Amino acid sequence: MTEETNGAAAPDQQQLRMSILAQFVRDMSFENNVALKGVQSSDIQPEMQVQVSLDAKKRNVENQYEVITKYKITATNKSDKSTLYLLEIDYGGIFHVEGIPEDQLHPFLLIECPRQLFPFVRRIVSDVTRDGGFPPFNLEIVDFVALYRAELERRQTSEAAPQVS
């Protein structure tokens, strides 16, 4: 619980401030195998697979961070497991972040910042798949907390595993 004086935050506690300074597509690829192979649309029963990864790094400017969300979306045909399309997008944001304790900065950058970027990525994915001749694909909401925890667990497991030389 925080002590307050006359409705103001205690002087030793800094306010959290976060703003998105820029957003951008760093890299994007859409491979439409249906168009390349001339598959008939009646033969298509898509199954979707989505992989998400995150990256964050400090910029040379004080309190600025670059956060990149990477999505790999593969649509395969249910009947023959052939790839219908592959969409890969790296979407980034430049964030100004202040008032976060050092021990909470890493999870903040890899959970809260991607949450802010998600609606924009979702729209791009929907537009690209629609413009590629498929029904618009709406990404399911990503649980960035679970993704962050899974990555921490994966790192701990790989560090605990004995190194083979």
Secondary structure as GFF3:
##gff-version 3
##sequence-region A 1 165
A	DSSP	beta_strand	4	5	.	.	.	ID=ss1
A	DSSP	beta_strand	8	9	.	.	.	ID=ss2
A	DSSP	beta_strand	17	32	.	.	.	ID=ss3
A	DSSP	alpha_helix	33	37	.	.	.	ID=ss4
A	DSSP	three_ten_helix	41	43	.	.	.	ID=ss5
A	DSSP	beta_strand	46	58	.	.	.	ID=ss6
A	DSSP	beta_strand	64	77	.	.	.	ID=ss7
A	DSSP	beta_strand	83	98	.	.	.	ID=ss8
A	DSSP	alpha_helix	102	107	.	.	.	ID=ss9
A	DSSP	pi_helix	108	112	.	.	.	ID=ss10
A	DSSP	alpha_helix	113	131	.	.	.	ID=ss11
A	DSSP	alpha_helix	144	160	.	.	.	ID=ss12
###
